[in-house]
């Protein structure tokens, strides 16, 4: 997840203490001063001679763009996460590109009647728009995924295609038909401005953290100013009109909007550098405005229709209009291409939406399973804690009641039982606290050759007689004395202890428990490789109630016990089989279960462990059967 929302709640605020004088309501002094500078630039251009208007415009534009670049670059080193740092670096790169292009244009002769149209300047102007949009998409978003971020771009492209189609039919096609030259690069600037503006609006509507609403607002203001300036520039330079070729650098009603827009771009990073991620009550109006824009969200039916149906209807309407207007036939093919592109984008968008729905459904199912596991854990722990606590409380209450006279030997017995219950309680709590440590240290061991027969005999001695007494039944160990595994003896013993103890606890007292071990071939897919790695398989089989097939996978999770076991008098923490899985996998092996769930047929647990390296390859595996050794 690339979402930076959690970071916004921490203490890594990008705000700068030296700018604290502008926090709160005083922040609006900065926009006021910048607006005043823009208006002053307009007055100077209007009153100055035409030969120095370009110089005034160039100085103001250079200063405003340089301020925006420095603020974005400064913030790119103060953001708390790599993602937000890259967002502001991309925006700083966009502003640097625009600054270079502006210098190239202004450096030319400002007294020319027509605006300079150099490919070099365009090469620096054009990257500004996609870079700003990319930087905005990298901003933190609420509950954002990669599919949602791509869908923002797709949504904007769908809307832009419809607008481009309108421009082709009503603006470009008539001029091509009349033989008037059309500069597609200059016409593309307002479209690029509108694309970035739509990206910002979609992000604001979809939801951004409270601290990032001011930056998006100021970026939106900046793009609105750029849209006006670029549109005015195109209107004044568009051939075939009465105003054609009347623009020059320093036009008082065009250039000041570029300057004000650049100042607005500088306010985006300044709002974070001054206010941090808590912009204060001054920006509450943005929070009130955002919910009112929710009707534009594409998650609602009206938004779906506006976003998907309207562009398609517009383009198909244009095709019908072109068929009735032969003089504009030059636009038929481009509009048809745009229509096809919109259809493809809608398909991509719906696929992304389906992916998000599937991810949401999976997340919901995982949350439900986690909630069930939490309930099982609470129930299991409550059951295991209640027995020792009630026993201890009962004995201590009897010993402290003055009206109850208990013999000395009986007092000693009761204290001993209470002490044993307290140790049980301590062990239970310790096992719960050690679970995470076990996860981290499971693979931290030095492997050695472990004699399996010796480990099995030691495992029997480690079983707690109070939980499962191996002396009450036949435990048949069919483990060859020569069979060895590659692992750690303590962990092998613990795996066997847990499996044998469970087999004794959950099967009738008059039924045997069988432990077999043999060499097997590690299977790959459907085929058993004769020249592949061999492993040792340990099989622990009982004749108990069995495990329902739908509950098999739950047994190897932490603190999970079956509902029937929680309701019974059988003690357990739900950690035994989990530890078996963790230790087996840490030693390069595996553990699995086979059971039909039919009472009397029991369960069979299979544990596979590696052979020592010297014995792990060779000929086909041979089944080595040991003699039954009743315990």
Protein Blocks (a to p, Z undefined) as FASTA:
>chain_A
ZZfklmmmmmkdfbdfklmmmgcjllmmmmmmmmmmmmmmmmmmmmpcfklmmmmmmmmm
mmmmmmmmmmmmmmmmmpfbfklmmmmmmmmmmmmmmmmmmmmmmmpcfkbfbdcddfkl
mmmmmmmmmmmmmmmmmpccehiafklmmmmmmmmmmmmmmmmmmmmmmmmmmmmmnopa
cdfklmmmmmmmmmmmmmmmmmmmnopafklmmmmmmmmmmmmmmmmmmmmmmmmmmghi
akgokacehiaklmmmmmmmmmmmmmmmmmmmmnomanbjmlmmmmmmmmmmmmmpmkbm
klmmmmmmmmmmmmmmmmmmmmmmmklmmmmmmmmmmmmmmmmmmmmmmmmmmmmmmmmm
mmmmmmmmmmmmmmmmmmmmmmmmmmmmmmmmmmmmmmmmmklccdfklmmmmmmmmmmm
mmmmmmmmmmmmmmmmmmmmmmgccdddddfklmmmmmmmmpcfkloccklpccdddddf
klccdddfklmmmmmmmmmmmmmmmpcfkbccddddddddddehjbccfklccddddddd
dfbebpafklmmmmmpghiacfklmmmmbdcehlmmmmmmmmmmmnopacddddehighj
lpaddddddddfklmgccdddddddddddZZ
